[in-house]
Amino acid sequence: MASFSFGAGNAQKLASIPLYALGRLVTALIPRSADGWVFGCAVGIADGALALWQVAAADGVPAVWLVDSDRESREAAAQGIPHARKRSLRGFWLTARARVVVVTHGFGDVNRYAVSGAFIVQLWHGIPLKRIGLDSPETVRSGVLPGWAPVRALLAFMYRSATRRIRLLPAASHAVRGRLESAFSLPDARVPVTGEPRVDVLSQGTPEERRSLARAAIGAAAGSFDAGDRLVLYAPTWRDGAPDPAVPSAAEWQAIVDVLTRRRAVLLVRSHPLGAGEYTPPFATERVRHLGSDVLPDVTPVLPALDVLVTDYSSLVFDSALVPVPIVFLAPDADEYARTRGFYGSYADVAGADWATEWTGAAAQLDAVLSDDAERARRIAAAARTSARVHAFRDGQNTRRVYRAILAGTGERPTRPTEGPR
């Protein structure tokens, strides 16, 4: 069931205009510290924010992570990370005083009313295939007077005014840079090509070490499986509050499980955290497990464990290409999605011309990948070509490049020597 939509979120944003105005007034009166940072991430203590936290903390940067739940508080405490509730008065004060504010999704990752005047680092959370930000009409859709052009114009103005406060938005490559500049209305200088901190984990250590750690993490989150089992991840993207059209029927579930059983595979279902679908087979089976953000906030580190990825328009297409993982594309609504949301380029540029439009076809393609070495090699090669197009760096040093870019932008110097290429 969908749990969020742009329409509802934007209606709340319009209702909060007085709070934004008050926040700007108050933050104009509160002096920012010389060196304090705050971090936040919509999915928990994870993603590129955690990678940057680790580098900044090792350099002695005084920082606090702003959390939004008891679970996040426990996760932060387990990792020894100082933290505070972002919606509290202390969360407002910490955000208002911070020299640097680091987010991965939006200003709501921290205290959204206190970011004015900070050096804002927007790490984002994946290379976009679908249009985002100002490039997508969905961004300015409102549940309040949805057909009234002045409301959409006001939302576009608010969004552009907010994103222009971003001082640094790292890009994975020059090919991706243009998408981010357009979506966030930012000039070249604020979108450096450094690589994404969130994917450094896919380049560190040996492939064997990465795969072993990833399989162990999946076992801990989704339940144990046999050593010989192959792992398939299904990760549909968020559809802006609409139901997921790819939820399998009973007959499709049977076809999927037949393939999984025959090929000794386990399907890990990861619905998008903003709009989970009803992905439960109508019969008991150990071949289908849930791997949602509630049990594994950050899926990126476990990508090396995968034998196949099944997805539609998710940015995991680009993340998994670093491994690389063979992909089966399942997109029942590609034409409609292109019309309402839009893609950067065309869907065929990434998915090729043979994507499945229903689960029966996807199951057949999955069967081929798991049983035919040549088909598997073909899809791995396609993933590697995708990676070469969108990732400028694969050296595990993206986070350090971003950290140095922040220091250069704020005029600070590292307190301890940093490693990696300069």
C-alpha positions in Angstrom: 0.0 0.0 0.0 1.3 3.4 -0.9 2.5 5.4 2.0 3.5 8.8 0.5 2.8 10.9 -2.5 4.1 14.2 -3.9 0.6 15.6 -3.7 0.3 15.0 0.1 3.9 16.1 0.8 3.5 19.3 -1.2 0.2 20.1 0.5 2.0 19.8 3.9 4.8 22.0 2.5 2.3 24.7 1.6 0.7 24.6 5.1 4.2 25.0 6.6 5.2 28.2 4.8 4.9 30.2 8.1 7.3 27.8 9.8 9.8 28.1 7.0 9.6 31.9 7.2 10.0 31.8 11.0 12.9 29.4 10.7 14.7 31.7 8.3 14.3 34.6 10.6 15.6 32.7 13.6 18.6 31.2 11.8 19.5 34.7 10.6 20.0 35.6 14.2 21.9 32.5 15.4 25.6 32.5 14.5 26.8 29.3 13.0 29.8 27.5 14.6 33.2 27.5 13.0 33.4 23.8 12.5 30.3 21.9 13.6 28.5 19.5 11.3 25.1 17.8 11.4 24.2 14.7 9.4 20.8 13.2 8.4 19.5 10.4 6.2 15.9 9.5 5.4 16.6 5.8 5.6 18.6 5.7 8.9 22.2 5.5 9.8 23.2 4.6 6.3 23.9 5.5 2.7 26.5 8.2 1.6 26.0 10.1 4.8 27.4 7.3 6.9 30.4 6.9 4.6 31.1 10.7 4.9 30.5 10.6 8.6 33.2 7.9 9.0 35.8 10.0 7.1 34.9 13.3 8.8 34.8 11.6 12.3 38.3 10.1 11.6 39.5 13.6 10.9 38.1 14.9 14.2 35.2 16.9 12.9 32.7 17.7 15.7 29.3 16.4 14.4 25.9 15.1 15.5 23.6 12.8 13.6 19.9 13.9 13.7 17.6 10.9 14.0 13.8 10.5 13.6 12.9 7.3 15.5 13.9 5.0 18.4 15.3 2.6 15.9 17.7 5.2 14.4 18.7 6.2 18.0 19.7 2.7 18.7 21.6 2.3 15.4 23.5 5.5 16.1 24.3 4.5 19.7 25.5 1.1 18.5 28.0 2.8 16.2 29.1 5.3 18.8 27.6 8.3 16.9 26.4 11.3 18.9 22.8 11.9 18.0 19.7 14.0 18.7 16.0 14.0 17.6 15.8 16.3 14.5 12.2 17.5 15.3 13.2 18.6 18.8 14.3 22.0 20.0 17.8 20.6 20.3 17.6 19.3 16.7 16.6 22.8 15.6 19.4 24.4 17.5 22.1 21.9 16.3 21.0 22.4 12.7 20.9 26.2 13.1 24.4 26.2 14.6 26.0 23.8 12.2 28.6 25.0 9.7 28.0 22.1 7.4 24.7 20.2 6.9 24.8 16.8 5.2 21.7 15.2 3.8 20.9 12.4 1.4 17.3 12.9 0.4 16.1 16.4 1.4 16.3 19.1 4.1 13.8 17.0 6.1 16.7 14.6 6.8 17.7 17.2 9.5 15.6 20.0 10.9 14.2 21.5 7.7 13.4 24.9 9.3 17.0 25.6 10.3 19.2 25.0 7.3 19.3 28.6 6.0 22.9 29.9 6.0 24.6 26.5 6.3 27.0 24.9 3.8 24.5 22.3 2.6 25.9 19.1 1.2 23.2 17.1 -0.7 24.7 13.6 -1.4 21.5 12.4 -3.0 20.7 8.6 -3.0 21.4 7.2 -6.4 22.0 8.0 -10.1 18.6 9.0 -11.5 17.1 7.0 -14.4 13.6 8.5 -13.9 13.4 12.3 -14.0 13.7 14.0 -10.6 13.4 17.4 -9.0 12.5 20.3 -11.4 12.8 17.9 -14.4 9.7 16.0 -13.3 6.1 17.3 -13.2 5.4 15.1 -10.2 7.7 17.3 -8.0 5.2 20.2 -8.1 2.0 18.1 -7.9 -0.2 19.2 -5.1 -3.1 17.7 -3.2 -4.4 21.3 -2.7 -6.1 22.7 -5.8 -4.1 20.2 -8.0 -5.3 21.7 -11.3 -4.5 25.3 -10.4 -1.4 26.6 -12.2 -0.5 29.2 -9.6 -0.1 26.5 -6.9 2.2 24.5 -9.1 4.2 27.7 -9.9 4.5 28.5 -6.2 5.7 25.0 -5.4 8.3 25.2 -8.3 9.5 28.5 -6.8 9.8 27.1 -3.3 11.6 24.0 -4.6 14.0 26.1 -6.7 14.6 28.5 -3.8 15.4 25.6 -1.5 17.7 23.7 -3.9 19.7 26.8 -4.7 20.9 26.8 -1.1 22.8 23.5 -1.8 26.5 24.3 -2.0 27.7 20.8 -3.0 26.0 18.0 -4.8 28.5 15.3 -5.8 28.1 13.6 -9.3 29.1 10.1 -10.2 30.3 11.3 -13.7 30.0 14.0 -16.3 27.2 12.1 -17.8 25.2 12.3 -14.5 26.3 15.8 -13.7 24.0 17.4 -16.2 21.0 15.6 -14.8 21.7 16.8 -11.3 22.4 20.4 -12.4 19.1 20.5 -14.2 17.0 18.7 -11.6 18.3 20.9 -8.7 18.9 24.1 -10.7 22.5 24.4 -9.8 25.6 25.7 -11.6 28.5 23.5 -12.6 30.7 24.6 -9.7 28.4 23.2 -7.2 28.1 19.8 -8.9 31.7 18.4 -8.9 32.5 15.0 -10.4 33.8 13.2 -7.4 31.9 9.9 -7.5 29.2 9.0 -4.9 30.3 8.2 -1.3 27.4 5.7 -1.1 29.0 3.2 -3.5 32.6 3.2 -2.2 31.7 0.0 -0.3 31.4 -1.7 -3.8 35.0 -1.0 -4.6 36.7 -1.7 -1.3 38.3 -5.1 -0.5 38.4 -8.0 -2.9 35.3 -9.3 -4.8 35.4 -12.4 -2.7 35.4 -10.4 0.6 32.6 -8.2 -0.6 30.5 -11.1 -1.6 31.1 -13.1 1.6 30.2 -10.1 3.8 27.1 -9.3 1.7 25.7 -12.8 1.9 26.2 -12.8 5.7 24.4 -9.5 6.0 21.5 -10.8 3.9 21.3 -13.9 6.0 21.2 -11.9 9.2 18.4 -9.7 7.8 16.2 -12.1 5.9 16.9 -15.5 7.4 19.5 -18.1 6.7 19.8 -19.9 3.4 21.9 -22.8 2.0 25.4 -22.1 0.9 24.5 -23.2 -2.7 21.5 -21.0 -2.9 21.6 -18.1 -5.4 20.2 -14.8 -4.5 17.8 -12.7 -6.6 16.7 -9.2 -5.6 13.5 -7.7 -6.8 13.5 -4.0 -6.2 10.7 -2.0 -7.9 10.9 1.8 -7.8 8.5 4.2 -6.1 5.5 5.3 -8.2 4.7 8.6 -6.6 2.1 7.2 -4.3 0.3 5.0 -6.9 0.0 1.2 -6.5 2.7 -1.0 -7.9 1.3 -2.6 -11.2 3.8 -5.4 -11.0 2.5 -7.3 -8.0 2.3 -10.9 -9.2 -1.0 -12.8 -9.5 -1.3 -16.3 -8.0 -0.4 -17.9 -11.3 2.6 -15.7 -11.7 3.8 -16.4 -8.1 3.7 -20.1 -9.0 5.8 -19.5 -12.1 8.3 -17.5 -10.1 8.6 -20.1 -7.3 8.9 -22.9 -9.9 12.0 -21.1 -11.4 13.5 -20.4 -7.9 13.0 -24.0 -6.8 14.4 -25.5 -10.1 17.5 -23.2 -10.0 18.1 -23.3 -6.2 17.5 -19.5 -5.8 15.9 -17.3 -3.2 13.9 -14.2 -4.2 14.5 -11.2 -1.9 11.7 -8.6 -2.3 12.6 -5.0 -1.5 9.6 -2.8 -2.1 10.4 0.9 -2.1 10.1 2.3 1.5 7.8 5.1 0.3 5.3 2.7 -1.3 5.4 -1.0 -0.5 3.5 -3.4 -2.6 1.8 -6.6 -1.5 4.6 -9.0 -2.3 3.5 -12.1 -0.4 2.9 -15.4 -2.2 -0.5 -17.0 -1.7 1.1 -20.2 -0.5 3.9 -21.0 2.0 7.5 -21.0 0.5 11.0 -20.5 1.8 12.0 -19.3 -1.7 10.6 -15.8 -1.2 11.9 -13.5 1.6 11.3 -9.9 2.4 14.3 -7.6 2.6 12.7 -4.2 3.2 14.3 -1.1 4.7 12.8 -2.1 8.0 15.3 -5.0 8.3 18.1 -3.6 6.1 18.1 0.2 5.8 20.9 0.3 3.2 20.9 -2.2 0.4 24.0 -1.0 -1.4 26.6 -3.0 0.7 24.8 -6.3 -0.1 24.7 -5.9 -3.8 27.8 -8.1 -4.3 25.8 -11.0 -2.9 23.3 -10.9 -5.7 23.3 -13.4 -8.6 20.5 -11.4 -10.4 18.7 -8.1 -10.0 15.1 -7.7 -11.1 13.9 -4.1 -11.3 12.2 -1.5 -13.4 13.4 2.1 -13.0 15.4 2.0 -9.8 18.8 3.6 -9.4 20.0 0.2 -8.3 20.5 -0.4 -12.0 23.5 1.9 -11.8 24.7 0.8 -8.3 24.7 -2.9 -9.1 26.5 -2.2 -12.4 29.7 -1.6 -10.3 29.7 -5.2 -9.2 28.5 -6.0 -12.0 25.2 -7.9 -11.5 23.1 -9.2 -14.4 19.7 -7.5 -14.6 16.2 -8.6 -15.7 14.1 -5.6 -16.4 10.4 -5.8 -15.5 8.4 -2.7 -16.5 4.7 -3.2 -17.1 4.1 0.5 -17.4 7.1 1.9 -19.2 5.1 4.0 -21.7 2.8 5.4 -19.1 5.8 6.1 -16.7 7.7 7.9 -19.5 4.6 10.1 -20.1 3.9 11.0 -16.5 7.3 11.0 -14.9 9.8 10.8 -17.7 13.3 9.3 -18.1 16.7 10.8 -18.7 17.1 9.6 -22.3 14.9 6.6 -23.1 14.2 3.5 -21.1 15.6 1.4 -23.9 18.9 3.2 -23.5 19.4 1.3 -20.2 17.1 -1.7 -20.4 17.6 -2.6 -24.0 14.7 -3.7 -26.2 13.7 -7.0 -24.5 12.4 -6.0 -21.1 9.5 -8.0 -19.6 6.1 -6.4 -19.2 4.7 -9.1 -16.8 6.0 -11.6 -14.4 5.6 -14.7 -16.7 8.1 -13.2 -19.1 10.4 -12.0 -16.3 10.4 -15.5 -14.8 11.4 -16.9 -18.1 14.3 -14.4 -18.4 15.3 -15.1 -14.8 15.4 -18.9 -15.6 17.6 -18.2 -18.6 20.1 -16.1 -16.6 20.3 -18.7 -13.8 20.7 -21.7 -16.2 22.6 -20.4 -19.3 26.2 -19.2 -18.8 26.2 -17.3 -22.1 23.0 -15.4 -21.2 24.4 -14.6 -17.8 27.7 -13.3 -19.4 25.7 -11.2 -21.9 23.9 -9.4 -19.1 27.0 -9.0 -17.0 28.7 -7.4 -20.0 25.7 -5.0 -20.4 25.9 -4.0 -16.8 29.6 -3.3 -17.1 28.9 -1.1 -20.1 26.4 0.8 -18.1 28.9 1.3 -15.3 31.5 2.6 -17.6 29.0 5.2 -18.9 27.9 6.6 -15.5 30.7 6.0 -13.0 33.9 8.1 -13.5 35.6 6.4 -10.5 35.8 2.9 -9.2 38.6 3.3 -6.7 36.8 3.4 -3.4 37.9 7.0 -2.8 34.7 8.9 -3.7 34.0 9.9 0.0 37.5 11.4 0.4 37.1 13.4 -2.7 33.8 14.7 -1.4 35.3 15.5 2.0 38.1 17.5 0.4 35.6 19.4 -1.7 33.6 20.3 1.4 36.8 21.5 3.2 37.7 23.5 0.1 34.3 25.1 -0.1 34.2 26.1 3.6 37.8 27.1 3.8 38.6 24.5 6.4 41.6 22.3 6.6 41.8 18.6 7.6 42.9 18.2 11.2 44.5 14.9 10.4 46.2 13.7 7.2 43.7 12.1 4.8 44.5 9.2 2.6 43.8 8.5 -1.0 44.5 10.3 -4.2 44.7 14.1 -4.0 
